[in-house]
C-alpha cells in the first residue's frame, strides 16, 4: 500500500515555540490564533501538496473539529479531514448520523480518529469518570454501534455502555469513513484488533514499533481480521542536516526548565500507556535526545502526546520515512512549528523525494 501522508491542523493555535513557559506565558507575538483565515491557509497548503488528510484535533483548548472541518471542506478540493472524536461525549448513533452528513457535504472526505482519552483530569472536566480500561471497553462498543449503524438498516444493540432499540441512520452514505484508533495498552490493542481499520501509535524507534506491530497484527489475525497501521511524528526538515539540527537546538534552548519539570510530573500521573512510553524515551533529561538516527525526543520534554520528531535534511527525513513505512506503517501524521510554513518546506523538500522513491502516488 502506498504511504498516506497527513498534516496537522493547529486548531488550538500555532507558533514557533514548542510550549509556553511554566507560568503559561508565550513569547510576545509568537502565537497565532486559530481563526478561520489562518486555518484555511494551512488547509490549502495541505491540499496543494497532496497530503491525504489533516488531523483535526479535539480537546479543551481546540476549536470544535466538526465545525472547523465543515468550514474548511468548502475551501479545499481533495484533502480529507481526520476528525478526532471522544467516545462517551456523543452517542455512537448520533456520531454515525453526523459522519454521514459530513460525507455528503464534503464529497466523502471524512476520516475518524477515535480518541479514548488518557488524561484523567481532562476527561473529568468533560464529566467522564470511567477508568482507563472502562473507557476502552466503551470505545469498543462505540465503534461496534457505529459500524452496525452505517449501512442504514435498523438494529438493536445491548452492551455495558450503550443500549439501542431499532437504531437507524435514515440517510446513510455509501462510503464509511476509515476508523483510526490510537493506543499502546493491551486494552487498546484488543479494541483495535476487533473494531479499528487503522491502529495509530506515537513515533518511537523502529525496533520498538516493529514489536508493537507484530503483537497487534497477530491479535487481529486471531480474530479473523486484518489491521493497518499508522504513526505520528513532528518534523524538522531542511536543505542540510546542520540546518535542521540547529532548529532543534533552538527549540530545546527555548524550553523553560521549570516547564520541563512540570510536564514530567504530569506525565508521571498519566493513565496513557503511550504517554508513559513517550516520557521513557528521555526521562526528563536533555541529554541523548536522538534515540535513533534523525529521530529526536525533544518535543516530549514539554509536550503531551507525540514527543518525537524526524530531524535532518530532506533526503534524511525521506530515508527515515521509508524505513518506518517498510515496517508496515501505511499512515504517517506529521506536524511542525509553525504549520503553514513547514507544510511548504516539507511539501517542496521531502514529498518529491518520497514520490521519486515510489512511496507516494504520482497524483493525488
C-alpha beads as a LAMMPS data file, in Angstrom:
LAMMPS data file: protein, C-alpha beads

364 atoms
363 bonds

1 atom types
1 bond types

-500.0 500.0 xlo xhi
-500.0 500.0 ylo yhi
-500.0 500.0 zlo zhi

Masses

1 110.0

Atoms # bond

1 1 1 0.000 0.000 0.000
2 1 1 1.255 3.495 -0.838
3 1 1 2.152 5.688 2.099
4 1 1 -0.653 8.038 3.127
5 1 1 0.645 11.358 4.495
6 1 1 -1.447 13.549 6.780
7 1 1 -0.746 17.043 8.091
8 1 1 -1.934 18.546 11.408
9 1 1 -4.499 21.320 11.685
10 1 1 -3.450 23.621 14.587
11 1 1 -6.963 24.386 15.827
12 1 1 -5.564 25.209 19.284
13 1 1 -3.301 27.922 17.856
14 1 1 0.120 27.904 16.245
15 1 1 3.563 29.358 16.754
16 1 1 7.304 28.813 16.581
17 1 1 7.844 27.674 20.163
18 1 1 7.212 24.119 21.408
19 1 1 5.443 25.161 24.621
20 1 1 4.720 28.124 26.820
21 1 1 6.720 28.795 29.963
22 1 1 5.760 27.235 33.304
23 1 1 3.608 30.262 34.166
24 1 1 1.724 29.977 30.882
25 1 1 3.371 32.917 29.129
26 1 1 4.213 32.696 25.428
27 1 1 6.887 34.712 23.675
28 1 1 5.500 38.104 22.553
29 1 1 3.965 37.875 19.104
30 1 1 4.827 34.201 18.770
31 1 1 1.326 32.762 18.894
32 1 1 -1.177 32.654 16.039
33 1 1 -4.819 32.385 16.964
34 1 1 -6.732 29.532 15.292
35 1 1 -9.030 31.830 13.356
36 1 1 -10.689 30.566 10.206
37 1 1 -8.464 32.644 7.918
38 1 1 -5.261 31.095 9.254
39 1 1 -6.623 27.550 9.423
40 1 1 -7.785 27.935 5.823
41 1 1 -4.229 28.847 4.797
42 1 1 -2.879 25.692 6.460
43 1 1 -5.575 23.508 4.916
44 1 1 -4.954 24.977 1.459
45 1 1 -1.230 24.222 1.818
46 1 1 -2.004 20.587 2.688
47 1 1 -4.398 20.451 -0.270
48 1 1 -1.796 21.997 -2.588
49 1 1 0.926 19.458 -1.866
50 1 1 -1.296 16.397 -1.986
51 1 1 -1.497 15.337 1.648
52 1 1 -4.146 12.649 2.041
53 1 1 -5.675 14.177 5.142
54 1 1 -5.442 16.588 8.044
55 1 1 -5.688 15.509 11.668
56 1 1 -8.283 17.810 13.207
57 1 1 -7.831 17.538 16.988
58 1 1 -10.255 17.544 19.882
59 1 1 -9.525 18.963 23.315
60 1 1 -10.211 21.683 25.854
61 1 1 -8.069 24.204 24.018
62 1 1 -9.132 23.319 20.462
63 1 1 -11.862 24.726 18.312
64 1 1 -14.607 22.177 17.690
65 1 1 -13.310 19.809 14.982
66 1 1 -16.656 19.215 13.258
67 1 1 -17.375 22.924 12.851
68 1 1 -13.847 23.740 11.687
69 1 1 -13.612 20.813 9.267
70 1 1 -17.021 21.619 7.773
71 1 1 -15.927 25.182 7.086
72 1 1 -12.601 24.099 5.573
73 1 1 -14.141 21.382 3.412
74 1 1 -15.775 24.121 1.337
75 1 1 -12.441 25.864 0.779
76 1 1 -10.435 22.786 -0.248
77 1 1 -10.611 20.265 -3.084
78 1 1 -9.195 16.892 -2.121
79 1 1 -7.659 16.826 1.357
80 1 1 -9.608 14.715 3.850
81 1 1 -10.307 15.667 7.457
82 1 1 -9.334 13.178 10.142
83 1 1 -11.700 14.369 12.849
84 1 1 -10.806 13.374 16.397
85 1 1 -13.798 12.083 18.352
86 1 1 -14.136 11.072 22.006
87 1 1 -16.492 8.134 22.741
88 1 1 -18.679 8.942 25.713
89 1 1 -19.124 12.579 24.735
90 1 1 -21.514 11.783 21.872
91 1 1 -23.934 8.948 21.139
92 1 1 -22.446 6.479 18.630
93 1 1 -25.615 6.614 16.542
94 1 1 -25.546 10.412 16.508
95 1 1 -21.866 10.231 15.573
96 1 1 -22.712 7.998 12.616
97 1 1 -25.526 10.332 11.553
98 1 1 -23.182 13.341 11.766
99 1 1 -20.488 11.482 9.847
100 1 1 -22.920 10.574 7.069
101 1 1 -23.914 14.210 6.718
102 1 1 -20.268 15.271 6.575
103 1 1 -19.611 12.701 3.855
104 1 1 -22.376 14.224 1.747
105 1 1 -21.329 17.852 2.148
106 1 1 -17.587 17.152 1.730
107 1 1 -17.709 14.666 -1.174
108 1 1 -16.642 11.723 1.049
109 1 1 -13.627 13.438 2.658
110 1 1 -14.048 12.235 6.239
111 1 1 -11.703 10.083 8.311
112 1 1 -12.367 9.423 12.012
113 1 1 -9.739 9.290 14.744
114 1 1 -11.356 7.619 17.760
115 1 1 -9.600 9.041 20.833
116 1 1 -10.329 7.169 24.049
117 1 1 -8.546 9.723 26.253
118 1 1 -5.606 9.188 28.582
119 1 1 -5.603 12.299 30.777
120 1 1 -7.987 11.702 33.708
121 1 1 -8.082 15.413 34.601
122 1 1 -9.288 16.364 31.135
123 1 1 -11.783 13.506 30.999
124 1 1 -13.300 14.594 34.324
125 1 1 -13.573 18.188 33.118
126 1 1 -15.928 16.801 30.494
127 1 1 -17.782 14.743 33.106
128 1 1 -16.230 11.362 32.275
129 1 1 -15.217 9.365 35.361
130 1 1 -14.521 5.947 33.840
131 1 1 -11.062 4.479 34.356
132 1 1 -8.648 3.621 31.543
133 1 1 -9.823 0.093 30.748
134 1 1 -13.505 1.017 31.131
135 1 1 -13.005 3.820 28.625
136 1 1 -11.536 1.390 26.110
137 1 1 -14.409 -1.029 26.694
138 1 1 -16.801 1.825 25.936
139 1 1 -14.747 2.696 22.842
140 1 1 -15.140 -0.857 21.604
141 1 1 -18.924 -0.677 21.962
142 1 1 -18.968 2.786 20.367
143 1 1 -17.141 1.532 17.278
144 1 1 -19.311 -1.593 17.122
145 1 1 -22.505 0.507 17.132
146 1 1 -21.041 2.913 14.571
147 1 1 -20.200 0.055 12.210
148 1 1 -23.609 -1.581 12.596
149 1 1 -25.410 1.711 12.061
150 1 1 -23.563 2.718 8.907
151 1 1 -25.424 0.609 6.297
152 1 1 -28.731 2.228 7.270
153 1 1 -30.645 -0.844 8.477
154 1 1 -32.475 -0.981 11.803
155 1 1 -30.661 -2.849 14.549
156 1 1 -30.714 -3.468 18.294
157 1 1 -27.638 -3.312 20.490
158 1 1 -27.210 -4.278 24.143
159 1 1 -23.905 -3.585 25.851
160 1 1 -22.497 -2.332 29.133
161 1 1 -22.269 1.276 27.991
162 1 1 -24.828 1.534 25.175
163 1 1 -28.264 0.036 24.616
164 1 1 -30.140 0.844 21.418
165 1 1 -33.570 -0.216 20.216
166 1 1 -34.210 -0.086 16.458
167 1 1 -31.178 2.123 15.857
168 1 1 -31.195 3.668 12.398
169 1 1 -29.415 6.163 10.160
170 1 1 -32.283 7.380 7.998
171 1 1 -29.914 8.889 5.400
172 1 1 -26.913 6.551 5.180
173 1 1 -23.898 7.154 2.949
174 1 1 -22.170 4.602 0.741
175 1 1 -18.631 5.480 1.915
176 1 1 -17.916 4.660 5.540
177 1 1 -15.026 6.753 6.907
178 1 1 -11.866 4.872 7.828
179 1 1 -11.773 4.328 11.604
180 1 1 -8.424 5.117 13.213
181 1 1 -7.814 4.185 16.856
182 1 1 -4.815 5.305 18.886
183 1 1 -3.329 3.367 21.768
184 1 1 -0.450 1.280 23.083
185 1 1 -2.009 -0.543 26.032
186 1 1 -3.336 -4.100 25.996
187 1 1 -6.871 -2.725 26.245
188 1 1 -6.266 -0.527 23.194
189 1 1 -4.870 -3.418 21.156
190 1 1 -7.880 -5.582 21.971
191 1 1 -10.313 -2.927 20.748
192 1 1 -8.234 -2.126 17.666
193 1 1 -7.975 -5.798 16.716
194 1 1 -11.761 -6.170 16.893
195 1 1 -13.044 -2.833 15.546
196 1 1 -10.465 -0.464 14.017
197 1 1 -9.351 -0.141 10.421
198 1 1 -6.052 1.504 11.388
199 1 1 -4.159 1.387 14.690
200 1 1 -2.220 4.578 15.413
201 1 1 0.798 4.816 17.701
202 1 1 3.170 7.640 18.557
203 1 1 6.587 7.536 16.944
204 1 1 9.296 5.517 18.699
205 1 1 12.365 3.680 17.434
206 1 1 11.777 1.281 14.525
207 1 1 12.647 -1.691 16.759
208 1 1 10.068 -0.740 19.393
209 1 1 7.401 -0.095 16.791
210 1 1 8.101 -3.340 14.930
211 1 1 7.438 -5.304 18.115
212 1 1 4.211 -3.385 18.697
213 1 1 3.048 -4.019 15.138
214 1 1 3.788 -7.726 15.382
215 1 1 1.667 -8.148 18.517
216 1 1 -1.182 -6.076 17.113
217 1 1 -1.210 -7.837 13.759
218 1 1 -1.238 -11.256 15.428
219 1 1 -4.172 -10.301 17.650
220 1 1 -6.233 -9.067 14.696
221 1 1 -5.455 -12.204 12.684
222 1 1 -6.608 -14.340 15.622
223 1 1 -9.994 -12.630 15.263
224 1 1 -10.040 -13.205 11.522
225 1 1 -9.377 -9.548 10.722
226 1 1 -6.603 -7.544 9.092
227 1 1 -5.366 -4.308 10.613
228 1 1 -3.468 -1.433 9.055
229 1 1 -1.084 0.806 10.983
230 1 1 -0.036 4.424 11.262
231 1 1 2.215 6.642 13.336
232 1 1 2.642 10.264 14.322
233 1 1 5.757 12.463 14.328
234 1 1 6.728 16.100 14.356
235 1 1 9.156 17.003 11.588
236 1 1 12.081 19.414 11.160
237 1 1 13.338 19.136 7.585
238 1 1 15.841 21.493 5.945
239 1 1 18.149 21.643 2.934
240 1 1 21.015 20.369 5.095
241 1 1 21.206 18.256 8.223
242 1 1 23.097 21.001 10.068
243 1 1 20.301 23.490 9.438
244 1 1 17.678 21.072 10.753
245 1 1 19.573 20.259 13.925
246 1 1 20.161 23.956 14.521
247 1 1 16.385 24.409 14.615
248 1 1 16.060 21.511 17.083
249 1 1 18.768 23.042 19.267
250 1 1 16.963 26.388 19.222
251 1 1 13.716 24.721 20.263
252 1 1 15.500 22.960 23.118
253 1 1 17.156 26.194 24.255
254 1 1 13.752 27.842 24.406
255 1 1 12.245 25.237 26.754
256 1 1 11.780 26.572 30.268
257 1 1 13.424 24.123 32.754
258 1 1 10.519 24.682 35.118
259 1 1 8.138 23.781 32.315
260 1 1 10.094 20.567 31.686
261 1 1 9.792 19.583 35.364
262 1 1 6.115 20.485 35.390
263 1 1 5.445 18.381 32.303
264 1 1 7.310 15.351 33.645
265 1 1 5.280 15.441 36.858
266 1 1 2.108 15.444 34.800
267 1 1 3.298 12.598 32.566
268 1 1 4.166 10.514 35.631
269 1 1 0.497 10.605 36.652
270 1 1 -0.904 9.722 33.240
271 1 1 -3.143 6.735 32.568
272 1 1 -1.950 6.606 28.960
273 1 1 0.495 3.825 28.115
274 1 1 1.533 5.750 25.020
275 1 1 2.329 8.839 27.108
276 1 1 4.403 6.745 29.512
277 1 1 6.336 5.343 26.551
278 1 1 6.986 8.864 25.247
279 1 1 8.255 10.018 28.653
280 1 1 10.517 6.970 28.980
281 1 1 12.396 7.975 25.831
282 1 1 14.135 10.800 27.708
283 1 1 13.096 10.564 31.417
284 1 1 13.124 14.350 31.592
285 1 1 16.806 14.628 30.686
286 1 1 18.023 16.874 27.870
287 1 1 20.932 14.517 27.163
288 1 1 20.919 11.897 24.393
289 1 1 17.672 13.016 22.798
290 1 1 18.483 11.448 19.411
291 1 1 17.066 7.984 20.099
292 1 1 17.572 6.705 16.538
293 1 1 19.246 8.366 13.556
294 1 1 17.218 11.511 12.767
295 1 1 14.646 10.726 15.496
296 1 1 14.653 13.367 18.265
297 1 1 12.708 13.060 21.533
298 1 1 12.961 16.738 22.482
299 1 1 9.307 17.628 21.975
300 1 1 8.341 15.139 24.686
301 1 1 10.192 17.130 27.330
302 1 1 7.318 19.602 27.464
303 1 1 4.611 18.431 25.072
304 1 1 1.922 15.855 25.842
305 1 1 1.087 13.445 23.067
306 1 1 3.676 12.611 20.448
307 1 1 7.087 13.647 21.731
308 1 1 9.333 12.696 18.835
309 1 1 10.382 14.465 15.648
310 1 1 12.070 13.460 12.417
311 1 1 15.054 15.817 12.118
312 1 1 17.501 16.117 9.225
313 1 1 17.991 17.062 5.613
314 1 1 15.130 16.455 3.219
315 1 1 16.936 13.350 1.992
316 1 1 17.498 12.028 5.529
317 1 1 13.870 12.614 6.509
318 1 1 12.746 10.788 3.369
319 1 1 15.046 7.876 4.293
320 1 1 13.589 7.655 7.802
321 1 1 10.040 7.778 6.461
322 1 1 10.866 4.953 4.062
323 1 1 12.351 2.973 6.959
324 1 1 9.170 3.317 9.020
325 1 1 6.969 2.578 6.026
326 1 1 8.915 -0.650 5.447
327 1 1 7.767 -1.850 8.888
328 1 1 4.177 -1.836 7.654
329 1 1 3.181 1.681 8.664
330 1 1 0.882 2.949 5.919
331 1 1 -0.260 6.227 7.503
332 1 1 2.036 8.995 8.745
333 1 1 0.640 12.061 10.532
334 1 1 3.054 15.000 10.695
335 1 1 3.154 18.363 12.409
336 1 1 5.707 21.169 12.689
337 1 1 6.292 24.681 14.009
338 1 1 4.607 26.669 12.524
339 1 1 2.324 24.528 10.405
340 1 1 1.845 26.860 7.452
341 1 1 5.486 27.493 6.571
342 1 1 6.536 23.946 7.413
343 1 1 3.850 22.465 5.153
344 1 1 5.582 24.268 2.302
345 1 1 9.054 23.220 3.475
346 1 1 8.060 19.563 3.709
347 1 1 5.867 19.675 0.611
348 1 1 8.610 21.144 -1.534
349 1 1 11.583 19.397 0.068
350 1 1 10.538 15.884 1.118
351 1 1 7.409 14.908 -0.793
352 1 1 9.095 14.976 -4.224
353 1 1 11.749 12.603 -2.831
354 1 1 9.092 10.258 -1.495
355 1 1 7.361 10.229 -4.851
356 1 1 10.675 9.577 -6.578
357 1 1 11.175 6.582 -4.265
358 1 1 7.747 5.291 -5.287
359 1 1 6.231 5.661 -1.822
360 1 1 3.533 8.163 -2.770
361 1 1 1.157 8.148 -5.682
362 1 1 2.247 10.389 -8.559
363 1 1 -1.059 12.235 -8.499
364 1 1 -3.457 12.505 -5.590

Bonds

1 1 1 2
2 1 2 3
3 1 3 4
4 1 4 5
5 1 5 6
6 1 6 7
7 1 7 8
8 1 8 9
9 1 9 10
10 1 10 11
11 1 11 12
12 1 12 13
13 1 13 14
14 1 14 15
15 1 15 16
16 1 16 17
17 1 17 18
18 1 18 19
19 1 19 20
20 1 20 21
21 1 21 22
22 1 22 23
23 1 23 24
24 1 24 25
25 1 25 26
26 1 26 27
27 1 27 28
28 1 28 29
29 1 29 30
30 1 30 31
31 1 31 32
32 1 32 33
33 1 33 34
34 1 34 35
35 1 35 36
36 1 36 37
37 1 37 38
38 1 38 39
39 1 39 40
40 1 40 41
41 1 41 42
42 1 42 43
43 1 43 44
44 1 44 45
45 1 45 46
46 1 46 47
47 1 47 48
48 1 48 49
49 1 49 50
50 1 50 51
51 1 51 52
52 1 52 53
53 1 53 54
54 1 54 55
55 1 55 56
56 1 56 57
57 1 57 58
58 1 58 59
59 1 59 60
60 1 60 61
61 1 61 62
62 1 62 63
63 1 63 64
64 1 64 65
65 1 65 66
66 1 66 67
67 1 67 68
68 1 68 69
69 1 69 70
70 1 70 71
71 1 71 72
72 1 72 73
73 1 73 74
74 1 74 75
75 1 75 76
76 1 76 77
77 1 77 78
78 1 78 79
79 1 79 80
80 1 80 81
81 1 81 82
82 1 82 83
83 1 83 84
84 1 84 85
85 1 85 86
86 1 86 87
87 1 87 88
88 1 88 89
89 1 89 90
90 1 90 91
91 1 91 92
92 1 92 93
93 1 93 94
94 1 94 95
95 1 95 96
96 1 96 97
97 1 97 98
98 1 98 99
99 1 99 100
100 1 100 101
101 1 101 102
102 1 102 103
103 1 103 104
104 1 104 105
105 1 105 106
106 1 106 107
107 1 107 108
108 1 108 109
109 1 109 110
110 1 110 111
111 1 111 112
112 1 112 113
113 1 113 114
114 1 114 115
115 1 115 116
116 1 116 117
117 1 117 118
118 1 118 119
119 1 119 120
120 1 120 121
121 1 121 122
122 1 122 123
123 1 123 124
124 1 124 125
125 1 125 126
126 1 126 127
127 1 127 128
128 1 128 129
129 1 129 130
130 1 130 131
131 1 131 132
132 1 132 133
133 1 133 134
134 1 134 135
135 1 135 136
136 1 136 137
137 1 137 138
138 1 138 139
139 1 139 140
140 1 140 141
141 1 141 142
142 1 142 143
143 1 143 144
144 1 144 145
145 1 145 146
146 1 146 147
147 1 147 148
148 1 148 149
149 1 149 150
150 1 150 151
151 1 151 152
152 1 152 153
153 1 153 154
154 1 154 155
155 1 155 156
156 1 156 157
157 1 157 158
158 1 158 159
159 1 159 160
160 1 160 161
161 1 161 162
162 1 162 163
163 1 163 164
164 1 164 165
165 1 165 166
166 1 166 167
167 1 167 168
168 1 168 169
169 1 169 170
170 1 170 171
171 1 171 172
172 1 172 173
173 1 173 174
174 1 174 175
175 1 175 176
176 1 176 177
177 1 177 178
178 1 178 179
179 1 179 180
180 1 180 181
181 1 181 182
182 1 182 183
183 1 183 184
184 1 184 185
185 1 185 186
186 1 186 187
187 1 187 188
188 1 188 189
189 1 189 190
190 1 190 191
191 1 191 192
192 1 192 193
193 1 193 194
194 1 194 195
195 1 195 196
196 1 196 197
197 1 197 198
198 1 198 199
199 1 199 200
200 1 200 201
201 1 201 202
202 1 202 203
203 1 203 204
204 1 204 205
205 1 205 206
206 1 206 207
207 1 207 208
208 1 208 209
209 1 209 210
210 1 210 211
211 1 211 212
212 1 212 213
213 1 213 214
214 1 214 215
215 1 215 216
216 1 216 217
217 1 217 218
218 1 218 219
219 1 219 220
220 1 220 221
221 1 221 222
222 1 222 223
223 1 223 224
224 1 224 225
225 1 225 226
226 1 226 227
227 1 227 228
228 1 228 229
229 1 229 230
230 1 230 231
231 1 231 232
232 1 232 233
233 1 233 234
234 1 234 235
235 1 235 236
236 1 236 237
237 1 237 238
238 1 238 239
239 1 239 240
240 1 240 241
241 1 241 242
242 1 242 243
243 1 243 244
244 1 244 245
245 1 245 246
246 1 246 247
247 1 247 248
248 1 248 249
249 1 249 250
250 1 250 251
251 1 251 252
252 1 252 253
253 1 253 254
254 1 254 255
255 1 255 256
256 1 256 257
257 1 257 258
258 1 258 259
259 1 259 260
260 1 260 261
261 1 261 262
262 1 262 263
263 1 263 264
264 1 264 265
265 1 265 266
266 1 266 267
267 1 267 268
268 1 268 269
269 1 269 270
270 1 270 271
271 1 271 272
272 1 272 273
273 1 273 274
274 1 274 275
275 1 275 276
276 1 276 277
277 1 277 278
278 1 278 279
279 1 279 280
280 1 280 281
281 1 281 282
282 1 282 283
283 1 283 284
284 1 284 285
285 1 285 286
286 1 286 287
287 1 287 288
288 1 288 289
289 1 289 290
290 1 290 291
291 1 291 292
292 1 292 293
293 1 293 294
294 1 294 295
295 1 295 296
296 1 296 297
297 1 297 298
298 1 298 299
299 1 299 300
300 1 300 301
301 1 301 302
302 1 302 303
303 1 303 304
304 1 304 305
305 1 305 306
306 1 306 307
307 1 307 308
308 1 308 309
309 1 309 310
310 1 310 311
311 1 311 312
312 1 312 313
313 1 313 314
314 1 314 315
315 1 315 316
316 1 316 317
317 1 317 318
318 1 318 319
319 1 319 320
320 1 320 321
321 1 321 322
322 1 322 323
323 1 323 324
324 1 324 325
325 1 325 326
326 1 326 327
327 1 327 328
328 1 328 329
329 1 329 330
330 1 330 331
331 1 331 332
332 1 332 333
333 1 333 334
334 1 334 335
335 1 335 336
336 1 336 337
337 1 337 338
338 1 338 339
339 1 339 340
340 1 340 341
341 1 341 342
342 1 342 343
343 1 343 344
344 1 344 345
345 1 345 346
346 1 346 347
347 1 347 348
348 1 348 349
349 1 349 350
350 1 350 351
351 1 351 352
352 1 352 353
353 1 353 354
354 1 354 355
355 1 355 356
356 1 356 357
357 1 357 358
358 1 358 359
359 1 359 360
360 1 360 361
361 1 361 362
362 1 362 363
363 1 363 364
